[in-house]
Amino acid sequence: MRYLQGALALVMAAAALAPASAQYGEAVYHYEGVMAADVETGFVDLDWRISVLDPATEEVTFVLAPSLGNIEAGGDVSGFEIGAQDTLQTVTIGLAPTGEGAVRVIELSYDGVLFPEPPNNEINAVSTERVELSVDGFWLPVDATFQGYLTADLTVDVGAPWQGVANGSVEQLPTGIRIRNTQASLDIAFTLAPDFRVTEADGFTLYDLRDDEAGMERLIAAARYCFDYLDPLYGARSALPEAHFVIHRRSESGYNRRSYIALTDISDTEERALTQFLCHELSHHWSMGAAFSTVENWLNESFAEYAGVMAVRARFGEEAFEARLTRFREQIAGEDLPPIWEPGATARGPYLVNYRAGPLALSDLESRIGRARFAEFMRRYMVDEINTTPDLLDMLEAVAGADERDWFQARLGQRTP
């Protein structure tokens, strides 16, 4: 079932609908939940108490995986309706009025076999090998605007003393885990497994699901380098927290949720690729504030990706750096891509724009203004929490002058070179 494809369509459509209060770092919901998962059958049973923190909200719409059923809603609810959008189902809930400034609570429950067919990525699973869930599995009620950031307190029961890693603190329970997430996030992401091979290092811990330790020395060396490289550059506002890396058996689909980072099988991954990927993901500690579902997401991804490429240059030299950029150029050559950013644009750009064209534009800017001024530009972006392109252009003008601002704005507005 191609849940992710439908999710991306919803993200694009929702960009203009995001509530004004949903700035990154500000939760609009608090989720308290209990999940029971049968790892033999893939059946899940979920009960939620969702606190709506904005007293002005009159209605909310959540999206869920289409295989989930027996949906019931209660609490401070005036009514609810189940519908469909793309490949997902929607649950639209009217909120009953209460006292002025009061928090309304939605009680929501449902169950079903979450993945009757394997999803189109390798991330989400409810199996005897692992339970791994994130936003694109649509196992939890996801705000249909994709701007409904949340804090959470979730208990996951798998009927056995499995270990877990998540984007929050994890408490081991006799038959599962309890996840507490006090920082606003788009979802609750976690991996539960019967056993991990755990390796603790200075600043990070590795949780390995594979059958052997191939590539571990390279991974540890790359992670240590990224911590030592990034923190002195950008840690003035907030130093990197302790990271938790989960190493999966799969060949693709890695991702980051704050200090919880899921990796693919790194057995054969060479050091340059590991360095770029890890430094990219760790850079999201700072490069993460722009609205996920809009054109401004290019800031989150392009700056993190270029920070990873710069780390490759610092560790392996100019030839390795130029090789990465050449590969980027080859990947977008001949593609019909929209501009990275232009005034009035709203839609989130595709992968090749945010991860390839954007970093190449940053490389062009570095070549134009020089490495010293570009380093200050990067530092200011990371440290000053710049989350929109107009604010970025204002900062660039302060660092390098009005001519460079105008040049870079024009560069962002170009189509694929």
N, C-alpha and C positions, 0 to 999 in steps of 0.2 A: 504494500500500500504506500503510495507516494505522498506521505504526510508532509514531508519537507517542501516539496514543490508547491503544495497548496498553501503552506505557511508563508513562503516567500511572496506568493500572490497577495495574501492578506496583508503582509507587511507593506507592500507597495501601495495598496489601496488605503491603508490606514494612516499613511504619513501625515495627511492634512487633518486627521481627526483626533490626534493626540491631545489630551487635556493639558491646559496651561500649567497645572500643578505638577505635572509628571516630569520634572527635571531629574536628571540622574543624581542619585544620592538622596533623594527624598521619596520615602515609601508612601504609596497611596493605599496600600493594603497591608494587613498582617494576617498571615495564614497559620492556623493551628490545625494540624491534621494527623490522622492515623491511617496507615496504609498496611494492608495485609496482602502478601504476594505469595502465590503458590508457584514455586519455581519449576515444578514438574509439568504443570498445565499452562502456565502463563496467565492464569486468572488473577485479577487484582480487585480489591475491595477498598474503597476510599471514603472517608468521612472527614469533612472540613468544617471549620468555623472561620469564616473570612470576615475580618473587620474592615469596613470601608471607612477610611480615616478622614475623607473630605466630607463634611456635613452637607455640602451643596450638591453632591452627586445624587441624581434622581434615578438613574438606570445604569446598569453595567451589562456588558455582553462578554461572555467567556467563550473560548473555543476549546473543544475536546476531540480526542480521537474518535472516529466514527464507529469503532467497535464497542465503545462503552455504552451501557444502557442502565435501566432502572434508575433513572435520574430523578432525584427528589430534592426540593428546595424548601427551606423554612427559615424561621427567625424573623428578622425585620424586613419581610418581603411582602409586597402587595400583589405579586403575581409573577409567573415566569413562563417563558415560551421556548420550546426547542425548535431549532431550525437547521439550515444547512448553508454552508458557504464553501465553494470549491470542494476540496476533498474532506473537509472537516465538518463537524456539527457544532452548532452554536447554542448557547444557553443565555437567553436575555432575561434579566431579572429586574423587576421594578422594586424600588426601595420604599418601604413604608416611612412616612414622616414621623419623626420623634422630636424630643425636646431640642431646643436651639443648641447647636454645637455638639450634639450627641453622636457617638460612633454607632453606626448600624452594623449588625452582624448577620451574615448570610450563612445558614447551615445548608451544606450541599453534600449529597452522597450519590455514589454511582458504583457500578462494578462491571466486570466483563473480561474476556480474554483480550488483553491490550493489543497484541500483535498476532492476529490470526494468520497473517502472512509476514515474512520478514520485511522490515522497513527498508527504504531505498538507500539508507546509509548504514554503516556498521556500528553506530554509536549505541542506539537504544536496544535494550534486550531485557527480557525476564526469562531466565533459563537456569538450568542446574549449574552452569559455569559461572554466571554472574547476573546481578541485577544492576543495569546501568541506565540511568534515565536523565534526560535533559529536556529543554523546552520543546525541541522539535519532535519529541515523542508524544506530546499532548496528553500526557497521563495526568497532569494537574490542570486546573482551570486557568487558562492563559487569557489575560485581558486582550480582547480582539484588536485593540489599538497598538499592541506591542509596546506600550509605554507605561503599563501598570506595574511599576516597580514595587517590590514586596520585601518584607521581612518574614521570617518563618520559624516555626517550631513543629517539626515533623517526626513522628515515630514510624519506623518501617519494620514490620515483623515478617520475617521469612521462615519462621519456624525452626531456626537453627542459629547457633552462635557465630554467624558470619561477621567478618570485619568490614568496615566501611571507611570511605574517604568522601568528603563533600565540600561544597563551597560554604562552609560554616564549621562550627565546632561539632565534634562527633563524640557521643557518649555510647560506649558499648553496653548493650543490653543482653539478657540471656538468649533471646531469639531474634536479635536484630540490632538496630541502632536508633539513637535519637539525634536529630540534626537541629541545631539552633543557629539561625542566620540573623544576626543583628544589623548587618549592612544591607542596604537596599540593593536588590538584584532583580533581573528579569525573570529568574526562575529558581528552582531548587535543583541542583545538579549533583549527582552522587554515583559512586560505584560501590556495590556490595559484592563480596566474594567469599567462598568458603575459607580461602587462605591466600595471603600475599607473602611474597618474599620481601621483607622489609629491610631497607638499608638507610641508616641515618647518617646525615652529613651536616656540616656546619651551614645552617641556613635553610636546609631542605631535607625532605625525607622521600625516598623512592619506594613505591608499592608496585611490585613486579608480579604480573599474572602469568608470565611465560614459564616454560619448562626449564629454561637454562638462563645463564647470565650474559649471553653474548651481547657485546656492545656497552656493557655497564661502565667500564672504565672511561670510554669516550664520552658517555652521557654525563658522568660525574664531573669530568674535566670541563666539559662545555658549560654545565650549570654553574660550576664554581667561577669560570671565567665571566659569565654573564652577570653574576652577582657583583663581582669585583669591578667589572666595567661600568655597569649601569648606575649603581648606587652613588658613586662619587660624582657622576654627571647630573643626576636628576633627583637624588634622595633628599635634597634640602627641605622640601615640603613634607615628604613622607617616605621614609626608607622602605625598601622591599620587606614585606613580612616573610615569615617562614613559609616556604612553598611545599606543596604536596603533589608529587608527580606520580601518576598512575600509568604504568607501562602495559599496554594491551597487546594481544596477539595479532590484532588486525593490521592490515597493510596501509590503511588510509583512515582519515577522519580523526584528527587531533583537534583539541579546543581548549579554551581557557575560561575559568570562572574565578576571577580574583586569584587567590593563592592555590586553587585546585586546578591542576593542569593535566589533561589526559593526552598521552602520547601513543603513537602507533608502535608497532614492533620495531625497535631501533637496532636490531641485531646487525644489519648490514648498512646502517646509515653512517655516512662519512662525517668527519668532524666539522667541516664547513657548514653542511646542511643542518647538523645538530645545533651548532652555534647560532646560526641565523634564526632557526625556529624557536629555540629556547629564549633568546634575547628578545625576539618579537613578542612571545607570550608574556614574558616578565615585564616588558615595556608597557603592557596594558594596565599595569598598576597605576600608571600615570595617564596613558593615552586611552581614555575610556569614556570621557564625559559627553561627547557629542551624541545627539539623538540617534539611536540605533536604526530607526526605520526611515531616516530621511537622507537627503544628499550629503548631509554633514558627517555621515558615517565614514566618509573618505578620510577624515582627520584621524579617527580611531585607528584605522587599519593601515593607512599609508605611512603615518609617522612611526607606528610600531614596526612595520616591515622595513622601513629605511633604517631605523635604529638597529635592527638585526643585521642589515647589510653593512652598516658602519662598523658593527662589532666584528664582522668577518674581516673587514679591512684592517682594523686595529690588531686582530689576532694573527691573521694569515698574510697580510700585505696587499699591495695594490693589484697584483695580477688576479688574486682570488676575488677581490672587490669588483674589478672590471668584468670578470667572468660571470658574476651574478647579474650585473646590469645587462650584459649582452644577452643572457638567457631571458631576462624580462622583455627586452626589445623583440626577441624572436617570438615570444609567446603572444605578443599583441600585434605583430606585423600582419597586415592584411585584414585585421578585424574591424568591423564597423561598430565603434564604441562611442557612446555619448561623451561630452566634455566631463572632466573631473568635477568642475563646479562652474556655475555661471549665475548671475543675479536672477532671481525668480525661480530657479530650479528647486524642486521639492523631492523628487523620487530618489530613493537610494540607488546608487550606482551598482553595476554588476561586479563580480569578482575581479575581472581583468582590469577594471578601472581602479578599484580601491586598493588592490594588492600589487598591481604592476604599473599602470599608467601613473598613478599618484606618486609612488616612490621614484619613478623616473623623472617626474616633474621636480621633486625635491632634489634629486641629483643635479638636474640642470640649474636649479637655484644655487646650490652649493658651488658649482663651477663658476657661476656668474659673480657671486658676492664674496667668494673666498671662504676658506674653511673656518677661519677665526670668527667671522661674523655669522656664518651659518651655525657654528656650534652654539653661539649665544641665542640665535633664533630657535634652535632645537630646545635648548635649556629653558627658554622663556615659555615655549609651547607646553612643555611637560610640567614645569613648576607653577605657572600662572593659571592653570586650569582653563585654557582657551578652548571653547567648545563650538564656536561658529567660525566660518570662513571670513566674514567681515571683521571679526575681532582679530583673527590671525593676520589679515592684511594690515590692520591698524598697527599691530605689534611689529610686523615686518618693516613698515614705514619708520617706526621708532628706532629699529635696529639698523636699517640699511638705507633709508631715504625713500622719498616719494616715487622716484623713477623706478626703483626696484619693486616697489609695491605695484605700480601700474604694469610693469613687465610680467610679474608673477600672476597677477589677475588675468592678463591676456593668455598666459601660458596655461592656466587652469581651464580656460574656456576653449582651448583647441580640441579638435577631435583627434583620433588616433594619428600620431605622426607617421 
